[in-house]
């Protein structure tokens, strides 16, 4: 009796609902916590048909295939799926079970536990959403930085062209000043004949 109390305490602490399924009778024996995990009143009956009805329609075939596989092959039944509570809330349940066998090895049913994984799934979804948002922000910021760098490079090119143009203009002005000064000097001194003066 003490070991039964300890087992019950461990299951409760781990939020694990215990259950057994008898293949011969089709009877499901579910603990109060197991019923709570499925969103059911612990005081109300919870049959195998109730369990089947609680499975989310999109997950039902996958769940039943896993149950058949476990019962037929004797492998461990280990699955996560969604359930619908009577109020319409969607919950995630993790179920693990071991096939129950007779001495001759014939499978008689399943015995296992259920755990409500809804909070963990919600946190995972929130983390995925946060990660996607962060990734989007990083991509956006990277695009902005690339655009800024492109604009900076373009600005630097224009500045370099301006400096080059300014330098050429300055050199040209120096040459022009020297040329005009020399021609003016030649003109004042009346160097050459009439034709040369006209050219000057």
C-alpha positions as a Python dict, from the first residue, in 0.01 Angstrom:
ca = {
    (1, 'X'): (0, 0, 0),
    (2, 'X'): (291, 237, 79),
    (3, 'X'): (448, 170, -261),
    (4, 'X'): (111, 244, -425),
    (5, 'X'): (93, 579, -244),
    (6, 'X'): (448, 663, -351),
    (7, 'X'): (372, 568, -711),
    (8, 'X'): (61, 787, -702),
    (9, 'X'): (263, 1077, -555),
    (10, 'X'): (527, 1043, -827),
    (11, 'X'): (264, 1038, -1101),
    (12, 'X'): (90, 1343, -957),
    (13, 'X'): (417, 1534, -913),
    (14, 'X'): (506, 1461, -1274),
    (15, 'X'): (154, 1554, -1386),
    (16, 'X'): (126, 1206, -1532),
    (17, 'X'): (-213, 1044, -1558),
    (18, 'X'): (-211, 664, -1545),
    (19, 'X'): (-437, 451, -1764),
    (20, 'X'): (-492, 97, -1887),
    (21, 'X'): (-679, -33, -2188),
    (22, 'X'): (-820, -387, -2204),
    (23, 'X'): (-843, -518, -2561),
    (24, 'X'): (-1091, -795, -2473),
    (25, 'X'): (-1349, -568, -2308),
    (26, 'X'): (-1257, -239, -2475),
    (27, 'X'): (-1253, -87, -2127),
    (28, 'X'): (-1039, 215, -2045),
    (29, 'X'): (-943, 269, -1681),
    (30, 'X'): (-811, 628, -1646),
    (31, 'X'): (-693, 802, -1332),
    (32, 'X'): (-836, 1137, -1224),
    (33, 'X'): (-525, 1317, -1350),
    (34, 'X'): (-545, 1137, -1683),
    (35, 'X'): (-904, 1257, -1721),
    (36, 'X'): (-795, 1612, -1630),
    (37, 'X'): (-520, 1594, -1895),
    (38, 'X'): (-793, 1531, -2151),
    (39, 'X'): (-998, 1823, -2013),
    (40, 'X'): (-1254, 1592, -1850),
    (41, 'X'): (-1412, 1605, -1507),
    (42, 'X'): (-1224, 1355, -1287),
    (43, 'X'): (-1553, 1247, -1129),
    (44, 'X'): (-1721, 1172, -1462),
    (45, 'X'): (-1689, 846, -1657),
    (46, 'X'): (-1421, 845, -1929),
    (47, 'X'): (-1451, 555, -2171),
    (48, 'X'): (-1231, 450, -2462),
    (49, 'X'): (-1499, 597, -2692),
    (50, 'X'): (-1468, 928, -2500),
    (51, 'X'): (-1092, 918, -2548),
    (52, 'X'): (-1131, 852, -2921),
    (53, 'X'): (-1382, 1136, -2952),
    (54, 'X'): (-1141, 1371, -2772),
    (55, 'X'): (-859, 1314, -3025),
    (56, 'X'): (-828, 1603, -3271),
    (57, 'X'): (-976, 1491, -3606),
    (58, 'X'): (-651, 1574, -3789),
    (59, 'X'): (-452, 1348, -3552),
    (60, 'X'): (-698, 1060, -3510),
    (61, 'X'): (-571, 833, -3791),
    (62, 'X'): (-208, 877, -3683),
    (63, 'X'): (-298, 793, -3321),
    (64, 'X'): (-500, 485, -3414),
    (65, 'X'): (-225, 363, -3646),
    (66, 'X'): (27, 393, -3358),
    (67, 'X'): (-209, 205, -3122),
    (68, 'X'): (-258, -77, -3377),
    (69, 'X'): (117, -99, -3435),
    (70, 'X'): (185, -124, -3063),
    (71, 'X'): (-84, -388, -3003),
    (72, 'X'): (17, -596, -3307),
    (73, 'X'): (396, -578, -3276),
    (74, 'X'): (435, -533, -2901),
    (75, 'X'): (642, -215, -2947),
    (76, 'X'): (618, 78, -2707),
    (77, 'X'): (333, 322, -2780),
    (78, 'X'): (490, 670, -2771),
    (79, 'X'): (314, 965, -2932),
    (80, 'X'): (215, 1333, -2899),
    (81, 'X'): (-117, 1454, -3033),
    (82, 'X'): (-387, 1716, -2990),
    (83, 'X'): (-713, 1667, -2805),
    (84, 'X'): (-1027, 1878, -2789),
    (85, 'X'): (-1188, 1944, -2451),
    (86, 'X'): (-1568, 1962, -2421),
    (87, 'X'): (-1527, 2344, -2412),
    (88, 'X'): (-1345, 2337, -2748),
    (89, 'X'): (-996, 2407, -2609),
    (90, 'X'): (-709, 2242, -2797),
    (91, 'X'): (-456, 2064, -2576),
    (92, 'X'): (-141, 1869, -2652),
    (93, 'X'): (-103, 1529, -2487),
    (94, 'X'): (205, 1306, -2473),
    (95, 'X'): (122, 940, -2426),
    (96, 'X'): (357, 651, -2352),
    (97, 'X'): (242, 295, -2299),
    (98, 'X'): (369, -57, -2282),
    (99, 'X'): (172, -348, -2426),
    (100, 'X'): (31, -575, -2151),
    (101, 'X'): (92, -945, -2220),
    (102, 'X'): (-9, -1284, -2091),
    (103, 'X'): (248, -1547, -1999),
    (104, 'X'): (223, -1694, -2351),
    (105, 'X'): (315, -1353, -2498),
    (106, 'X'): (-33, -1263, -2626),
    (107, 'X'): (-105, -889, -2606),
    (108, 'X'): (-407, -810, -2388),
    (109, 'X'): (-398, -431, -2393),
    (110, 'X'): (-193, -128, -2304),
    (111, 'X'): (-82, 30, -1977),
    (112, 'X'): (68, 377, -1975),
    (113, 'X'): (72, 740, -1880),
    (114, 'X'): (-51, 1068, -2030),
    (115, 'X'): (108, 1409, -1979),
    (116, 'X'): (-49, 1747, -2066),
    (117, 'X'): (211, 1915, -2293),
    (118, 'X'): (-1, 2222, -2378),
    (119, 'X'): (210, 2477, -2186),
    (120, 'X'): (533, 2344, -2333),
    (121, 'X'): (387, 2352, -2686),
    (122, 'X'): (268, 2709, -2635),
    (123, 'X'): (616, 2811, -2518),
    (124, 'X'): (771, 2637, -2820),
    (125, 'X'): (530, 2821, -3050),
    (126, 'X'): (611, 3151, -2878),
    (127, 'X'): (985, 3082, -2915),
    (128, 'X'): (940, 2993, -3283),
    (129, 'X'): (744, 3315, -3337),
    (130, 'X'): (1010, 3517, -3153),
    (131, 'X'): (1287, 3351, -3353),
    (132, 'X'): (1105, 3423, -3681),
    (133, 'X'): (1049, 3786, -3577),
    (134, 'X'): (1414, 3822, -3477),
    (135, 'X'): (1527, 3666, -3805),
    (136, 'X'): (1304, 3908, -3997),
    (137, 'X'): (1447, 4205, -3801),
    (138, 'X'): (1804, 4087, -3865),
    (139, 'X'): (1732, 4051, -4239),
    (140, 'X'): (1572, 4396, -4247),
    (141, 'X'): (1862, 4553, -4056),
    (142, 'X'): (2113, 4378, -4284),
    (143, 'X'): (1932, 4517, -4591),
    (144, 'X'): (1941, 4866, -4438),
    (145, 'X'): (2314, 4834, -4366),
    (146, 'X'): (2385, 4715, -4722),
    (147, 'X'): (2184, 5010, -4860),
    (148, 'X'): (2370, 5249, -4628),
    (149, 'X'): (2706, 5104, -4735),
    (150, 'X'): (2606, 5131, -5103),
    (151, 'X'): (2499, 5494, -5047),
    (152, 'X'): (2827, 5565, -4865),
    (153, 'X'): (3032, 5410, -5147),
    (154, 'X'): (2838, 5614, -5403),
    (155, 'X'): (2894, 5927, -5196),
    (156, 'X'): (3266, 5850, -5171),
    (157, 'X'): (3282, 5798, -5550),
    (158, 'X'): (3109, 6132, -5611),
    (159, 'X'): (3342, 6302, -5363),
    (160, 'X'): (3647, 6150, -5536),
    (161, 'X'): (3514, 6260, -5876),
    (162, 'X'): (3456, 6609, -5733),
    (163, 'X'): (3810, 6622, -5600),
    (164, 'X'): (3949, 6501, -5935),
    (165, 'X'): (3739, 6752, -6129),
    (166, 'X'): (3843, 7028, -5890),
    (167, 'X'): (4208, 6932, -5930),
    (168, 'X'): (4183, 6927, -6310),
    (169, 'X'): (4006, 7265, -6307),
    (170, 'X'): (4272, 7406, -6074),
    (171, 'X'): (4555, 7277, -6299),
    (172, 'X'): (4376, 7411, -6607),
    (173, 'X'): (4333, 7751, -6440),
    (174, 'X'): (4703, 7760, -6352),
    (175, 'X'): (4792, 7677, -6712),
    (176, 'X'): (4537, 7930, -6841),
    (177, 'X'): (4671, 8204, -6609),
    (178, 'X'): (5029, 8139, -6722),
    (179, 'X'): (4925, 8133, -7089),
    (180, 'X'): (4720, 8455, -7066),
    (181, 'X'): (4997, 8629, -6867),
    (182, 'X'): (5258, 8535, -7128),
    (183, 'X'): (5039, 8644, -7418),
    (184, 'X'): (4959, 8973, -7243),
    (185, 'X'): (5330, 9038, -7193),
    (186, 'X'): (5403, 8962, -7558),
    (187, 'X'): (5120, 9193, -7667),
    (188, 'X'): (5244, 9483, -7455),
    (189, 'X'): (5597, 9451, -7582),
    (190, 'X'): (5473, 9444, -7941),
    (191, 'X'): (5673, 9130, -8014),
    (192, 'X'): (5665, 9022, -8378),
    (193, 'X'): (5505, 9182, -8679),
    (194, 'X'): (5146, 9277, -8749),
    (195, 'X'): (5044, 8914, -8820),
    (196, 'X'): (5206, 8785, -8496),
    (197, 'X'): (5044, 9064, -8291),
    (198, 'X'): (4704, 8971, -8440),
    (199, 'X'): (4763, 8605, -8339),
    (200, 'X'): (4879, 8711, -7989),
}
